[in-house]
Amino acid sequence: MNVGMLWFDNDSRRGVEEKVRRAADHYKNKYGRKPNICFVHSSMLEGNGKQKTLNSNGIEIRSGRSVLPHHLWIGVAEEGEPGS
């Protein structure tokens, strides 16, 4: 994914999947297309065992080294990329 939407959510009452769902709903309303990939800070995937990815509602959630805590980088994976 080269282009995406940056989303901020620091609400500690929400889990990562709910945060991604809310970001995905906004993305779809704004851009008219459902996202299929989301990069998050690695701390958002802690407690998920040793998994480095999750899959929620057709969106692959991955740890991204350059994503800041409480931020989500969400969009559509390019053709041929994992998650597309």
C-alpha positions in Angstrom: 0.0 0.0 0.0 1.5 3.3 -1.1 -1.4 5.6 -0.3 -3.7 5.2 2.7 -5.5 7.1 5.4 -3.9 7.8 8.8 -6.3 7.4 11.7 -5.7 8.2 15.4 -7.6 6.5 18.2 -6.2 6.5 21.7 -9.3 5.3 23.5 -8.1 2.5 25.8 -11.6 1.1 26.1 -11.6 -0.1 22.5 -9.7 -3.1 21.2 -7.6 -3.0 18.0 -10.3 -4.7 16.0 -12.9 -2.2 17.0 -10.5 0.7 16.2 -9.8 -0.8 12.8 -13.6 -1.3 12.1 -14.2 2.4 13.0 -11.4 3.5 10.7 -12.5 1.3 7.9 -16.1 2.6 8.1 -14.8 6.2 7.8 -12.5 5.2 5.0 -15.3 3.6 3.0 -17.6 6.6 3.6 -14.9 9.0 2.5 -13.3 7.2 -0.4 -16.1 4.8 -1.5 -14.0 1.7 -1.3 -13.6 -0.8 1.5 -10.0 -1.1 2.8 -8.3 -4.5 3.0 -5.1 -3.7 4.9 -4.2 -1.8 8.1 -0.8 -1.2 9.7 -0.7 -0.5 13.4 2.0 0.0 16.0 3.3 -3.3 17.3 2.0 -2.5 20.8 -1.5 -2.7 19.5 -1.0 -6.4 18.6 0.5 -7.3 22.0 -1.6 -9.9 23.8 -2.3 -11.5 20.5 0.2 -14.3 21.2 3.1 -14.5 18.8 1.0 -13.5 15.8 2.2 -10.5 13.9 -1.1 -10.1 12.0 -4.8 -10.3 12.6 -7.7 -10.6 10.2 -10.9 -8.8 11.0 -13.9 -8.3 8.6 -11.7 -8.9 5.6 -9.0 -6.5 6.7 -5.5 -7.7 7.3 -4.1 -6.0 10.4 -0.3 -5.9 10.5 2.4 -4.4 12.6 4.2 -1.5 10.9 7.6 -0.3 12.1 6.9 3.3 11.1 3.4 3.6 12.6 3.3 5.6 15.8 1.4 4.3 18.9 -2.4 4.9 18.7 -2.2 5.4 14.9 -3.6 3.2 12.1 -2.5 3.4 8.5 -5.4 2.0 6.5 -6.1 1.5 2.8 -6.2 -0.8 -0.1 -3.2 -3.1 -0.8 -1.8 -2.8 -4.3 -2.3 -5.7 -6.7 0.2 -8.5 -5.9 0.9 -7.3 -2.4 0.0 -9.5 0.6 -3.5 -8.5 1.7 -4.7 -7.7 -1.8 
